[in-house]
Amino acid sequence: MLLKKQQILFALADNYFQAREYEKTFELLKRAIELDSSYREAHRHLAIAAILTWQNNLVQKSIENLDALHSENFDKRHPDH
């Protein structure tokens, strides 16, 4: 199985997160999201890292992005709703 670039960035970000190197974590997660804005795990981890570092604006933005992704997927699955 060939990994996509955003998956590799996500894995690297996870390693930095475990090492508590949050700035590098944010950088890599944001790059992964730039490559694939529908990458939910990256949005989710970005929100968690933002919560742990008290970056409330980033928490709010990440949650809004996740909510939008959820709504898009719901609308695709339930077009009559």
PDB file of N, CA, C and O in Angstrom, chain B, residues numbered from 101:
ATOM      1  N   MET B 101       0.836  -1.181   0.000  1.00  0.00           N
ATOM      2  CA  MET B 101       0.000   0.000   0.000  1.00  0.00           C
ATOM      3  C   MET B 101       0.883   1.248   0.000  1.00  0.00           C
ATOM      4  O   MET B 101       1.797   1.380   0.815  1.00  0.00           O
ATOM      5  N   LEU B 102       0.599   2.136  -0.908  1.00  0.00           N
ATOM      6  CA  LEU B 102       1.353   3.372  -1.042  1.00  0.00           C
ATOM      7  C   LEU B 102       0.685   4.457  -0.202  1.00  0.00           C
ATOM      8  O   LEU B 102      -0.508   4.719  -0.351  1.00  0.00           O
ATOM      9  N   LEU B 103       1.460   5.086   0.682  1.00  0.00           N
ATOM     10  CA  LEU B 103       0.911   6.150   1.518  1.00  0.00           C
ATOM     11  C   LEU B 103       0.896   7.460   0.752  1.00  0.00           C
ATOM     12  O   LEU B 103       1.781   7.733  -0.058  1.00  0.00           O
ATOM     13  N   LYS B 104      -0.118   8.262   1.017  1.00  0.00           N
ATOM     14  CA  LYS B 104      -0.197   9.600   0.441  1.00  0.00           C
ATOM     15  C   LYS B 104       0.666  10.534   1.287  1.00  0.00           C
ATOM     16  O   LYS B 104       0.931  10.264   2.459  1.00  0.00           O
ATOM     17  N   LYS B 105       1.096  11.627   0.679  1.00  0.00           N
ATOM     18  CA  LYS B 105       1.973  12.567   1.369  1.00  0.00           C
ATOM     19  C   LYS B 105       1.340  13.088   2.669  1.00  0.00           C
ATOM     20  O   LYS B 105       2.027  13.236   3.680  1.00  0.00           O
ATOM     21  N   GLN B 106       0.027  13.364   2.637  1.00  0.00           N
ATOM     22  CA  GLN B 106      -0.622  13.882   3.837  1.00  0.00           C
ATOM     23  C   GLN B 106      -0.625  12.849   4.969  1.00  0.00           C
ATOM     24  O   GLN B 106      -0.584  13.219   6.142  1.00  0.00           O
ATOM     25  N   GLN B 107      -0.673  11.568   4.627  1.00  0.00           N
ATOM     26  CA  GLN B 107      -0.615  10.526   5.653  1.00  0.00           C
ATOM     27  C   GLN B 107       0.763  10.473   6.294  1.00  0.00           C
ATOM     28  O   GLN B 107       0.885  10.250   7.498  1.00  0.00           O
ATOM     29  N   ILE B 108       1.794  10.675   5.494  1.00  0.00           N
ATOM     30  CA  ILE B 108       3.163  10.698   6.026  1.00  0.00           C
ATOM     31  C   ILE B 108       3.346  11.918   6.931  1.00  0.00           C
ATOM     32  O   ILE B 108       3.920  11.811   8.014  1.00  0.00           O
ATOM     33  N   LEU B 109       2.861  13.065   6.488  1.00  0.00           N
ATOM     34  CA  LEU B 109       2.936  14.272   7.318  1.00  0.00           C
ATOM     35  C   LEU B 109       2.189  14.076   8.632  1.00  0.00           C
ATOM     36  O   LEU B 109       2.650  14.511   9.688  1.00  0.00           O
ATOM     37  N   PHE B 110       1.034  13.418   8.561  1.00  0.00           N
ATOM     38  CA  PHE B 110       0.247  13.155   9.755  1.00  0.00           C
ATOM     39  C   PHE B 110       1.025  12.263  10.723  1.00  0.00           C
ATOM     40  O   PHE B 110       1.038  12.521  11.927  1.00  0.00           O
ATOM     41  N   ALA B 111       1.670  11.220  10.207  1.00  0.00           N
ATOM     42  CA  ALA B 111       2.451  10.314  11.055  1.00  0.00           C
ATOM     43  C   ALA B 111       3.615  11.056  11.703  1.00  0.00           C
ATOM     44  O   ALA B 111       3.906  10.853  12.882  1.00  0.00           O
ATOM     45  N   LEU B 112       4.275  11.908  10.940  1.00  0.00           N
ATOM     46  CA  LEU B 112       5.364  12.711  11.510  1.00  0.00           C
ATOM     47  C   LEU B 112       4.842  13.648  12.589  1.00  0.00           C
ATOM     48  O   LEU B 112       5.455  13.798  13.646  1.00  0.00           O
ATOM     49  N   ALA B 113       3.705  14.276  12.314  1.00  0.00           N
ATOM     50  CA  ALA B 113       3.100  15.181  13.302  1.00  0.00           C
ATOM     51  C   ALA B 113       2.779  14.439  14.586  1.00  0.00           C
ATOM     52  O   ALA B 113       2.971  14.972  15.679  1.00  0.00           O
ATOM     53  N   ASP B 114       2.291  13.213  14.462  1.00  0.00           N
ATOM     54  CA  ASP B 114       1.977  12.414  15.640  1.00  0.00           C
ATOM     55  C   ASP B 114       3.231  12.152  16.474  1.00  0.00           C
ATOM     56  O   ASP B 114       3.181  12.193  17.703  1.00  0.00           O
ATOM     57  N   ASN B 115       4.344  11.885  15.809  1.00  0.00           N
ATOM     58  CA  ASN B 115       5.604  11.686  16.534  1.00  0.00           C
ATOM     59  C   ASN B 115       6.032  12.952  17.268  1.00  0.00           C
ATOM     60  O   ASN B 115       6.462  12.892  18.420  1.00  0.00           O
ATOM     61  N   TYR B 116       5.913  14.087  16.605  1.00  0.00           N
ATOM     62  CA  TYR B 116       6.247  15.351  17.263  1.00  0.00           C
ATOM     63  C   TYR B 116       5.285  15.637  18.417  1.00  0.00           C
ATOM     64  O   TYR B 116       5.691  16.160  19.455  1.00  0.00           O
ATOM     65  N   PHE B 117       4.026  15.296  18.232  1.00  0.00           N
ATOM     66  CA  PHE B 117       3.045  15.487  19.296  1.00  0.00           C
ATOM     67  C   PHE B 117       3.424  14.665  20.529  1.00  0.00           C
ATOM     68  O   PHE B 117       3.366  15.160  21.655  1.00  0.00           O
ATOM     69  N   GLN B 118       3.808  13.418  20.309  1.00  0.00           N
ATOM     70  CA  GLN B 118       4.210  12.549  21.424  1.00  0.00           C
ATOM     71  C   GLN B 118       5.436  13.105  22.140  1.00  0.00           C
ATOM     72  O   GLN B 118       5.594  12.923  23.347  1.00  0.00           O
ATOM     73  N   ALA B 119       6.298  13.779  21.393  1.00  0.00           N
ATOM     74  CA  ALA B 119       7.499  14.389  21.973  1.00  0.00           C
ATOM     75  C   ALA B 119       7.221  15.784  22.534  1.00  0.00           C
ATOM     76  O   ALA B 119       8.134  16.458  23.010  1.00  0.00           O
ATOM     77  N   ARG B 120       5.964  16.211  22.478  1.00  0.00           N
ATOM     78  CA  ARG B 120       5.513  17.515  22.968  1.00  0.00           C
ATOM     79  C   ARG B 120       6.180  18.686  22.245  1.00  0.00           C
ATOM     80  O   ARG B 120       6.414  19.745  22.827  1.00  0.00           O
ATOM     81  N   GLU B 121       6.477  18.471  20.972  1.00  0.00           N
ATOM     82  CA  GLU B 121       7.004  19.535  20.125  1.00  0.00           C
ATOM     83  C   GLU B 121       5.832  20.066  19.296  1.00  0.00           C
ATOM     84  O   GLU B 121       5.675  19.746  18.118  1.00  0.00           O
ATOM     85  N   TYR B 122       5.023  20.885  19.956  1.00  0.00           N
ATOM     86  CA  TYR B 122       3.731  21.282  19.391  1.00  0.00           C
ATOM     87  C   TYR B 122       3.837  22.198  18.178  1.00  0.00           C
ATOM     88  O   TYR B 122       3.012  22.103  17.270  1.00  0.00           O
ATOM     89  N   GLU B 123       4.822  23.075  18.139  1.00  0.00           N
ATOM     90  CA  GLU B 123       4.938  23.962  16.969  1.00  0.00           C
ATOM     91  C   GLU B 123       5.168  23.155  15.701  1.00  0.00           C
ATOM     92  O   GLU B 123       4.562  23.436  14.666  1.00  0.00           O
ATOM     93  N   LYS B 124       6.036  22.159  15.775  1.00  0.00           N
ATOM     94  CA  LYS B 124       6.285  21.302  14.609  1.00  0.00           C
ATOM     95  C   LYS B 124       5.032  20.478  14.303  1.00  0.00           C
ATOM     96  O   LYS B 124       4.717  20.233  13.138  1.00  0.00           O
ATOM     97  N   THR B 125       4.322  20.051  15.346  1.00  0.00           N
ATOM     98  CA  THR B 125       3.069  19.320  15.170  1.00  0.00           C
ATOM     99  C   THR B 125       2.081  20.159  14.368  1.00  0.00           C
ATOM    100  O   THR B 125       1.492  19.678  13.400  1.00  0.00           O
ATOM    101  N   PHE B 126       1.900  21.425  14.778  1.00  0.00           N
ATOM    102  CA  PHE B 126       0.970  22.312  14.073  1.00  0.00           C
ATOM    103  C   PHE B 126       1.381  22.492  12.621  1.00  0.00           C
ATOM    104  O   PHE B 126       0.547  22.422  11.718  1.00  0.00           O
ATOM    105  N   GLU B 127       2.660  22.722  12.401  1.00  0.00           N
ATOM    106  CA  GLU B 127       3.160  22.938  11.044  1.00  0.00           C
ATOM    107  C   GLU B 127       2.838  21.746  10.139  1.00  0.00           C
ATOM    108  O   GLU B 127       2.339  21.926   9.029  1.00  0.00           O
ATOM    109  N   LEU B 128       3.120  20.542  10.608  1.00  0.00           N
ATOM    110  CA  LEU B 128       2.911  19.347   9.794  1.00  0.00           C
ATOM    111  C   LEU B 128       1.431  19.053   9.579  1.00  0.00           C
ATOM    112  O   LEU B 128       1.031  18.663   8.482  1.00  0.00           O
ATOM    113  N   LEU B 129       0.620  19.236  10.607  1.00  0.00           N
ATOM    114  CA  LEU B 129      -0.817  19.001  10.453  1.00  0.00           C
ATOM    115  C   LEU B 129      -1.437  19.990   9.479  1.00  0.00           C
ATOM    116  O   LEU B 129      -2.286  19.619   8.669  1.00  0.00           O
ATOM    117  N   LYS B 130      -1.019  21.241   9.556  1.00  0.00           N
ATOM    118  CA  LYS B 130      -1.539  22.242   8.636  1.00  0.00           C
ATOM    119  C   LYS B 130      -1.139  21.918   7.199  1.00  0.00           C
ATOM    120  O   LYS B 130      -1.930  22.117   6.277  1.00  0.00           O
ATOM    121  N   ARG B 131       0.068  21.425   7.005  1.00  0.00           N
ATOM    122  CA  ARG B 131       0.500  21.033   5.656  1.00  0.00           C
ATOM    123  C   ARG B 131      -0.318  19.843   5.155  1.00  0.00           C
ATOM    124  O   ARG B 131      -0.688  19.788   3.983  1.00  0.00           O
ATOM    125  N   ALA B 132      -0.598  18.889   6.050  1.00  0.00           N
ATOM    126  CA  ALA B 132      -1.415  17.736   5.659  1.00  0.00           C
ATOM    127  C   ALA B 132      -2.815  18.188   5.248  1.00  0.00           C
ATOM    128  O   ALA B 132      -3.376  17.675   4.280  1.00  0.00           O
ATOM    129  N   ILE B 133      -3.373  19.141   5.979  1.00  0.00           N
ATOM    130  CA  ILE B 133      -4.707  19.658   5.670  1.00  0.00           C
ATOM    131  C   ILE B 133      -4.697  20.440   4.363  1.00  0.00           C
ATOM    132  O   ILE B 133      -5.661  20.385   3.599  1.00  0.00           O
ATOM    133  N   GLU B 134      -3.614  21.168   4.102  1.00  0.00           N
ATOM    134  CA  GLU B 134      -3.506  21.881   2.827  1.00  0.00           C
ATOM    135  C   GLU B 134      -3.538  20.904   1.651  1.00  0.00           C
ATOM    136  O   GLU B 134      -4.107  21.210   0.603  1.00  0.00           O
ATOM    137  N   LEU B 135      -2.933  19.737   1.822  1.00  0.00           N
ATOM    138  CA  LEU B 135      -2.919  18.735   0.762  1.00  0.00           C
ATOM    139  C   LEU B 135      -4.270  18.057   0.592  1.00  0.00           C
ATOM    140  O   LEU B 135      -4.656  17.690  -0.518  1.00  0.00           O
ATOM    141  N   ASP B 136      -4.986  17.893   1.704  1.00  0.00           N
ATOM    142  CA  ASP B 136      -6.296  17.232   1.657  1.00  0.00           C
ATOM    143  C   ASP B 136      -7.172  17.824   2.755  1.00  0.00           C
ATOM    144  O   ASP B 136      -7.126  17.386   3.905  1.00  0.00           O
ATOM    145  N   SER B 137      -7.964  18.818   2.389  1.00  0.00           N
ATOM    146  CA  SER B 137      -8.784  19.524   3.380  1.00  0.00           C
ATOM    147  C   SER B 137      -9.867  18.640   3.989  1.00  0.00           C
ATOM    148  O   SER B 137     -10.483  19.027   4.982  1.00  0.00           O
ATOM    149  N   SER B 138     -10.112  17.470   3.420  1.00  0.00           N
ATOM    150  CA  SER B 138     -11.126  16.562   3.972  1.00  0.00           C
ATOM    151  C   SER B 138     -10.510  15.517   4.912  1.00  0.00           C
ATOM    152  O   SER B 138     -11.193  14.580   5.323  1.00  0.00           O
ATOM    153  N   TYR B 139      -9.247  15.670   5.249  1.00  0.00           N
ATOM    154  CA  TYR B 139      -8.536  14.703   6.094  1.00  0.00           C
ATOM    155  C   TYR B 139      -8.923  14.928   7.562  1.00  0.00           C
ATOM    156  O   TYR B 139      -8.295  15.708   8.277  1.00  0.00           O
ATOM    157  N   ARG B 140      -9.962  14.227   7.980  1.00  0.00           N
ATOM    158  CA  ARG B 140     -10.556  14.429   9.307  1.00  0.00           C
ATOM    159  C   ARG B 140      -9.578  14.217  10.456  1.00  0.00           C
ATOM    160  O   ARG B 140      -9.566  14.996  11.410  1.00  0.00           O
ATOM    161  N   GLU B 141      -8.766  13.180  10.375  1.00  0.00           N
ATOM    162  CA  GLU B 141      -7.830  12.892  11.464  1.00  0.00           C
ATOM    163  C   GLU B 141      -6.880  14.061  11.701  1.00  0.00           C
ATOM    164  O   GLU B 141      -6.551  14.378  12.844  1.00  0.00           O
ATOM    165  N   ALA B 142      -6.443  14.695  10.628  1.00  0.00           N
ATOM    166  CA  ALA B 142      -5.548  15.845  10.779  1.00  0.00           C
ATOM    167  C   ALA B 142      -6.276  16.994  11.471  1.00  0.00           C
ATOM    168  O   ALA B 142      -5.712  17.638  12.356  1.00  0.00           O
ATOM    169  N   HIS B 143      -7.520  17.255  11.077  1.00  0.00           N
ATOM    170  CA  HIS B 143      -8.313  18.302  11.740  1.00  0.00           C
ATOM    171  C   HIS B 143      -8.519  17.968  13.216  1.00  0.00           C
ATOM    172  O   HIS B 143      -8.405  18.834  14.084  1.00  0.00           O
ATOM    173  N   ARG B 144      -8.821  16.707  13.485  1.00  0.00           N
ATOM    174  CA  ARG B 144      -9.072  16.277  14.859  1.00  0.00           C
ATOM    175  C   ARG B 144      -7.825  16.438  15.728  1.00  0.00           C
ATOM    176  O   ARG B 144      -7.901  16.948  16.846  1.00  0.00           O
ATOM    177  N   HIS B 145      -6.689  16.004  15.209  1.00  0.00           N
ATOM    178  CA  HIS B 145      -5.448  16.107  15.980  1.00  0.00           C
ATOM    179  C   HIS B 145      -5.011  17.555  16.138  1.00  0.00           C
ATOM    180  O   HIS B 145      -4.440  17.925  17.163  1.00  0.00           O
ATOM    181  N   LEU B 146      -5.276  18.372  15.131  1.00  0.00           N
ATOM    182  CA  LEU B 146      -4.968  19.796  15.242  1.00  0.00           C
ATOM    183  C   LEU B 146      -5.783  20.414  16.380  1.00  0.00           C
ATOM    184  O   LEU B 146      -5.256  21.209  17.159  1.00  0.00           O
ATOM    185  N   ALA B 147      -7.045  20.058  16.476  1.00  0.00           N
ATOM    186  CA  ALA B 147      -7.895  20.563  17.555  1.00  0.00           C
ATOM    187  C   ALA B 147      -7.374  20.105  18.918  1.00  0.00           C
ATOM    188  O   ALA B 147      -7.336  20.894  19.862  1.00  0.00           O
ATOM    189  N   ILE B 148      -6.979  18.854  19.025  1.00  0.00           N
ATOM    190  CA  ILE B 148      -6.471  18.330  20.303  1.00  0.00           C
ATOM    191  C   ILE B 148      -5.190  19.045  20.702  1.00  0.00           C
ATOM    192  O   ILE B 148      -5.042  19.460  21.852  1.00  0.00           O
ATOM    193  N   ALA B 149      -4.263  19.193  19.761  1.00  0.00           N
ATOM    194  CA  ALA B 149      -3.008  19.890  20.068  1.00  0.00           C
ATOM    195  C   ALA B 149      -3.288  21.340  20.469  1.00  0.00           C
ATOM    196  O   ALA B 149      -2.639  21.875  21.367  1.00  0.00           O
ATOM    197  N   ALA B 150      -4.252  21.967  19.804  1.00  0.00           N
ATOM    198  CA  ALA B 150      -4.613  23.345  20.136  1.00  0.00           C
ATOM    199  C   ALA B 150      -5.221  23.431  21.533  1.00  0.00           C
ATOM    200  O   ALA B 150      -4.949  24.379  22.270  1.00  0.00           O
ATOM    201  N   ILE B 151      -6.040  22.452  21.901  1.00  0.00           N
ATOM    202  CA  ILE B 151      -6.618  22.424  23.249  1.00  0.00           C
ATOM    203  C   ILE B 151      -5.505  22.333  24.293  1.00  0.00           C
ATOM    204  O   ILE B 151      -5.515  23.057  25.289  1.00  0.00           O
ATOM    205  N   LEU B 152      -4.559  21.447  24.058  1.00  0.00           N
ATOM    206  CA  LEU B 152      -3.477  21.228  25.027  1.00  0.00           C
ATOM    207  C   LEU B 152      -2.532  22.414  25.152  1.00  0.00           C
ATOM    208  O   LEU B 152      -1.826  22.549  26.151  1.00  0.00           O
ATOM    209  N   THR B 153      -2.520  23.270  24.141  1.00  0.00           N
ATOM    210  CA  THR B 153      -1.635  24.439  24.184  1.00  0.00           C
ATOM    211  C   THR B 153      -2.425  25.741  24.328  1.00  0.00           C
ATOM    212  O   THR B 153      -1.887  26.826  24.107  1.00  0.00           O
ATOM    213  N   TRP B 154      -3.677  25.631  24.691  1.00  0.00           N
ATOM    214  CA  TRP B 154      -4.545  26.772  24.989  1.00  0.00           C
ATOM    215  C   TRP B 154      -4.671  27.742  23.822  1.00  0.00           C
ATOM    216  O   TRP B 154      -4.704  28.955  24.023  1.00  0.00           O
ATOM    217  N   GLN B 155      -4.742  27.218  22.611  1.00  0.00           N
ATOM    218  CA  GLN B 155      -4.919  28.063  21.424  1.00  0.00           C
ATOM    219  C   GLN B 155      -6.385  28.006  21.006  1.00  0.00           C
ATOM    220  O   GLN B 155      -6.760  27.317  20.057  1.00  0.00           O
ATOM    221  N   ASN B 156      -7.187  28.745  21.736  1.00  0.00           N
ATOM    222  CA  ASN B 156      -8.641  28.667  21.587  1.00  0.00           C
ATOM    223  C   ASN B 156      -9.139  29.012  20.190  1.00  0.00           C
ATOM    224  O   ASN B 156     -10.088  28.392  19.711  1.00  0.00           O
ATOM    225  N   ASN B 157      -8.525  29.980  19.527  1.00  0.00           N
ATOM    226  CA  ASN B 157      -8.962  30.332  18.165  1.00  0.00           C
ATOM    227  C   ASN B 157      -8.764  29.157  17.217  1.00  0.00           C
ATOM    228  O   ASN B 157      -9.614  28.880  16.371  1.00  0.00           O
ATOM    229  N   LEU B 158      -7.642  28.473  17.364  1.00  0.00           N
ATOM    230  CA  LEU B 158      -7.369  27.318  16.514  1.00  0.00           C
ATOM    231  C   LEU B 158      -8.302  26.155  16.852  1.00  0.00           C
ATOM    232  O   LEU B 158      -8.715  25.406  15.967  1.00  0.00           O
ATOM    233  N   VAL B 159      -8.628  26.012  18.126  1.00  0.00           N
ATOM    234  CA  VAL B 159      -9.593  24.982  18.533  1.00  0.00           C
ATOM    235  C   VAL B 159     -10.918  25.237  17.837  1.00  0.00           C
ATOM    236  O   VAL B 159     -11.498  24.331  17.238  1.00  0.00           O
ATOM    237  N   GLN B 160     -11.394  26.468  17.918  1.00  0.00           N
ATOM    238  CA  GLN B 160     -12.679  26.825  17.324  1.00  0.00           C
ATOM    239  C   GLN B 160     -12.679  26.585  15.817  1.00  0.00           C
ATOM    240  O   GLN B 160     -13.632  26.023  15.275  1.00  0.00           O
ATOM    241  N   LYS B 161     -11.611  27.010  15.141  1.00  0.00           N
ATOM    242  CA  LYS B 161     -11.526  26.836  13.694  1.00  0.00           C
ATOM    243  C   LYS B 161     -11.510  25.355  13.323  1.00  0.00           C
ATOM    244  O   LYS B 161     -12.171  24.947  12.368  1.00  0.00           O
ATOM    245  N   SER B 162     -10.760  24.551  14.070  1.00  0.00           N
ATOM    246  CA  SER B 162     -10.679  23.113  13.792  1.00  0.00           C
ATOM    247  C   SER B 162     -12.030  22.438  13.982  1.00  0.00           C
ATOM    248  O   SER B 162     -12.420  21.578  13.192  1.00  0.00           O
ATOM    249  N   ILE B 163     -12.735  22.827  15.021  1.00  0.00           N
ATOM    250  CA  ILE B 163     -14.059  22.256  15.278  1.00  0.00           C
ATOM    251  C   ILE B 163     -15.034  22.662  14.169  1.00  0.00           C
ATOM    252  O   ILE B 163     -15.841  21.847  13.723  1.00  0.00           O
ATOM    253  N   GLU B 164     -14.959  23.907  13.731  1.00  0.00           N
ATOM    254  CA  GLU B 164     -15.819  24.353  12.634  1.00  0.00           C
ATOM    255  C   GLU B 164     -15.523  23.568  11.355  1.00  0.00           C
ATOM    256  O   GLU B 164     -16.442  23.193  10.627  1.00  0.00           O
ATOM    257  N   ASN B 165     -14.240  23.322  11.082  1.00  0.00           N
ATOM    258  CA  ASN B 165     -13.867  22.544   9.905  1.00  0.00           C
ATOM    259  C   ASN B 165     -14.385  21.107  10.000  1.00  0.00           C
ATOM    260  O   ASN B 165     -14.881  20.554   9.018  1.00  0.00           O
ATOM    261  N   LEU B 166     -14.268  20.516  11.172  1.00  0.00           N
ATOM    262  CA  LEU B 166     -14.780  19.157  11.361  1.00  0.00           C
ATOM    263  C   LEU B 166     -16.295  19.115  11.203  1.00  0.00           C
ATOM    264  O   LEU B 166     -16.843  18.184  10.612  1.00  0.00           O
ATOM    265  N   ASP B 167     -16.960  20.124  11.734  1.00  0.00           N
ATOM    266  CA  ASP B 167     -18.420  20.193  11.610  1.00  0.00           C
ATOM    267  C   ASP B 167     -18.825  20.320  10.139  1.00  0.00           C
ATOM    268  O   ASP B 167     -19.778  19.678   9.697  1.00  0.00           O
ATOM    269  N   ALA B 168     -18.104  21.144   9.390  1.00  0.00           N
ATOM    270  CA  ALA B 168     -18.402  21.304   7.962  1.00  0.00           C
ATOM    271  C   ALA B 168     -18.186  19.991   7.208  1.00  0.00           C
ATOM    272  O   ALA B 168     -18.987  19.627   6.346  1.00  0.00           O
ATOM    273  N   LEU B 169     -17.104  19.283   7.535  1.00  0.00           N
ATOM    274  CA  LEU B 169     -16.852  17.989   6.895  1.00  0.00           C
ATOM    275  C   LEU B 169     -17.959  16.992   7.214  1.00  0.00           C
ATOM    276  O   LEU B 169     -18.401  16.240   6.346  1.00  0.00           O
ATOM    277  N   HIS B 170     -18.399  16.994   8.463  1.00  0.00           N
ATOM    278  CA  HIS B 170     -19.486  16.101   8.867  1.00  0.00           C
ATOM    279  C   HIS B 170     -20.760  16.433   8.099  1.00  0.00           C
ATOM    280  O   HIS B 170     -21.458  15.538   7.623  1.00  0.00           O
ATOM    281  N   SER B 171     -21.057  17.715   7.983  1.00  0.00           N
ATOM    282  CA  SER B 171     -22.263  18.141   7.265  1.00  0.00           C
ATOM    283  C   SER B 171     -22.203  17.756   5.789  1.00  0.00           C
ATOM    284  O   SER B 171     -23.193  17.297   5.219  1.00  0.00           O
ATOM    285  N   GLU B 172     -21.031  17.946   5.173  1.00  0.00           N
ATOM    286  CA  GLU B 172     -20.861  17.574   3.760  1.00  0.00           C
ATOM    287  C   GLU B 172     -21.114  16.086   3.562  1.00  0.00           C
ATOM    288  O   GLU B 172     -21.827  15.685   2.641  1.00  0.00           O
ATOM    289  N   ASN B 173     -20.526  15.271   4.432  1.00  0.00           N
ATOM    290  CA  ASN B 173     -20.697  13.823   4.308  1.00  0.00           C
ATOM    291  C   ASN B 173     -22.136  13.411   4.559  1.00  0.00           C
ATOM    292  O   ASN B 173     -22.650  12.522   3.880  1.00  0.00           O
ATOM    293  N   PHE B 174     -22.795  14.042   5.523  1.00  0.00           N
ATOM    294  CA  PHE B 174     -24.196  13.738   5.813  1.00  0.00           C
ATOM    295  C   PHE B 174     -25.056  14.081   4.603  1.00  0.00           C
ATOM    296  O   PHE B 174     -25.929  13.307   4.211  1.00  0.00           O
ATOM    297  N   ASP B 175     -24.802  15.245   4.015  1.00  0.00           N
ATOM    298  CA  ASP B 175     -25.581  15.667   2.851  1.00  0.00           C
ATOM    299  C   ASP B 175     -25.388  14.722   1.663  1.00  0.00           C
ATOM    300  O   ASP B 175     -26.334  14.461   0.920  1.00  0.00           O
ATOM    301  N   LYS B 176     -24.180  14.214   1.483  1.00  0.00           N
ATOM    302  CA  LYS B 176     -23.914  13.273   0.393  1.00  0.00           C
ATOM    303  C   LYS B 176     -24.633  11.954   0.616  1.00  0.00           C
ATOM    304  O   LYS B 176     -25.137  11.352  -0.332  1.00  0.00           O
ATOM    305  N   ARG B 177     -24.685  11.500   1.866  1.00  0.00           N
ATOM    306  CA  ARG B 177     -25.327  10.228   2.179  1.00  0.00           C
ATOM    307  C   ARG B 177     -26.841  10.337   2.215  1.00  0.00           C
ATOM    308  O   ARG B 177     -27.545   9.359   1.960  1.00  0.00           O
ATOM    309  N   HIS B 178     -27.347  11.533   2.533  1.00  0.00           N
ATOM    310  CA  HIS B 178     -28.793  11.751   2.681  1.00  0.00           C
ATOM    311  C   HIS B 178     -29.223  12.946   1.858  1.00  0.00           C
ATOM    312  O   HIS B 178     -29.557  13.987   2.424  1.00  0.00           O
ATOM    313  N   PRO B 179     -29.226  12.830   0.534  1.00  0.00           N
ATOM    314  CA  PRO B 179     -29.550  13.989  -0.307  1.00  0.00           C
ATOM    315  C   PRO B 179     -30.961  14.530  -0.127  1.00  0.00           C
ATOM    316  O   PRO B 179     -31.217  15.695  -0.433  1.00  0.00           O
ATOM    317  N   ASP B 180     -31.871  13.713   0.359  1.00  0.00           N
ATOM    318  CA  ASP B 180     -33.262  14.162   0.535  1.00  0.00           C
ATOM    319  C   ASP B 180     -33.512  14.824   1.884  1.00  0.00           C
ATOM    320  O   ASP B 180     -34.616  15.307   2.135  1.00  0.00           O
ATOM    321  N   HIS B 181     -32.527  14.855   2.738  1.00  0.00           N
ATOM    322  CA  HIS B 181     -32.702  15.386   4.094  1.00  0.00           C
ATOM    323  C   HIS B 181     -32.616  16.871   4.126  1.00  0.00           C
ATOM    324  O   HIS B 181     -32.742  17.474   5.192  1.00  0.00           O
TER     325      HIS B 181
END
